[in-house]
Amino acid sequence: MTEIMFHVEKDPDGGYTARAVGASIFTEAETLQELKANVREAVLCHFEHERQRPKMICLHIVEDEVFAL
């Protein structure tokens, strides 16, 4: 595996959540900077052996925008 993708959303209660696509990894944080660190740590914990770890992490940030007509 060369890359792992995370689906990132703003949490309605504040902060952000990140869920891996194709792996059982989930984490959350108050800021995007903290989220990046938490995602990195979660990936390292999930893939114990270095040869199984992805080389890159991709964050797909989904954000809804609402505006008046």
C-alpha positions as a Python dict, from the first residue, in 0.01 Angstrom:
ca = {
    (1, 'M'): (0, 0, 0),
    (2, 'T'): (146, 334, -98),
    (3, 'E'): (-135, 563, 18),
    (4, 'I'): (-423, 565, 264),
    (5, 'M'): (-714, 806, 232),
    (6, 'F'): (-918, 959, 512),
    (7, 'H'): (-1261, 1115, 477),
    (8, 'V'): (-1256, 1429, 696),
    (9, 'E'): (-1567, 1616, 809),
    (10, 'K'): (-1642, 1900, 1047),
    (11, 'D'): (-1814, 1767, 1358),
    (12, 'P'): (-2144, 1944, 1438),
    (13, 'D'): (-2028, 1973, 1801),
    (14, 'G'): (-1696, 2129, 1697),
    (15, 'G'): (-1367, 2000, 1567),
    (16, 'Y'): (-1309, 1741, 1296),
    (17, 'T'): (-1346, 1365, 1246),
    (18, 'A'): (-1141, 1144, 1014),
    (19, 'R'): (-1233, 794, 897),
    (20, 'A'): (-1002, 582, 681),
    (21, 'V'): (-1131, 443, 354),
    (22, 'G'): (-1068, 67, 346),
    (23, 'A'): (-928, 35, 698),
    (24, 'S'): (-1074, 43, 1049),
    (25, 'I'): (-915, 369, 1157),
    (26, 'F'): (-1103, 662, 1311),
    (27, 'T'): (-983, 969, 1498),
    (28, 'E'): (-1092, 1320, 1587),
    (29, 'A'): (-946, 1654, 1695),
    (30, 'E'): (-1032, 2018, 1758),
    (31, 'T'): (-816, 2162, 1477),
    (32, 'L'): (-691, 2038, 1140),
    (33, 'Q'): (-333, 2057, 1266),
    (34, 'E'): (-417, 1831, 1563),
    (35, 'L'): (-614, 1602, 1332),
    (36, 'K'): (-311, 1550, 1107),
    (37, 'A'): (-102, 1448, 1407),
    (38, 'N'): (-377, 1214, 1533),
    (39, 'V'): (-420, 1055, 1190),
    (40, 'R'): (-44, 996, 1164),
    (41, 'E'): (-38, 835, 1510),
    (42, 'A'): (-345, 621, 1434),
    (43, 'V'): (-189, 493, 1109),
    (44, 'L'): (135, 405, 1288),
    (45, 'C'): (-60, 213, 1553),
    (46, 'H'): (-282, 34, 1301),
    (47, 'F'): (2, -85, 1077),
    (48, 'E'): (247, -236, 1325),
    (49, 'H'): (504, -349, 1068),
    (50, 'E'): (681, -79, 873),
    (51, 'R'): (659, -268, 543),
    (52, 'Q'): (276, -271, 569),
    (53, 'R'): (245, 103, 634),
    (54, 'P'): (140, 339, 357),
    (55, 'K'): (398, 591, 241),
    (56, 'M'): (148, 879, 220),
    (57, 'I'): (-172, 991, 391),
    (58, 'C'): (-439, 1172, 190),
    (59, 'L'): (-705, 1377, 371),
    (60, 'H'): (-1023, 1429, 169),
    (61, 'I'): (-1183, 1723, 351),
    (62, 'V'): (-1559, 1749, 296),
    (63, 'E'): (-1721, 2078, 384),
    (64, 'D'): (-2080, 2184, 317),
    (65, 'E'): (-2147, 2542, 221),
    (66, 'V'): (-2497, 2685, 252),
    (67, 'F'): (-2600, 3016, 101),
    (68, 'A'): (-2924, 3202, 31),
    (69, 'L'): (-3089, 3214, -308),
}
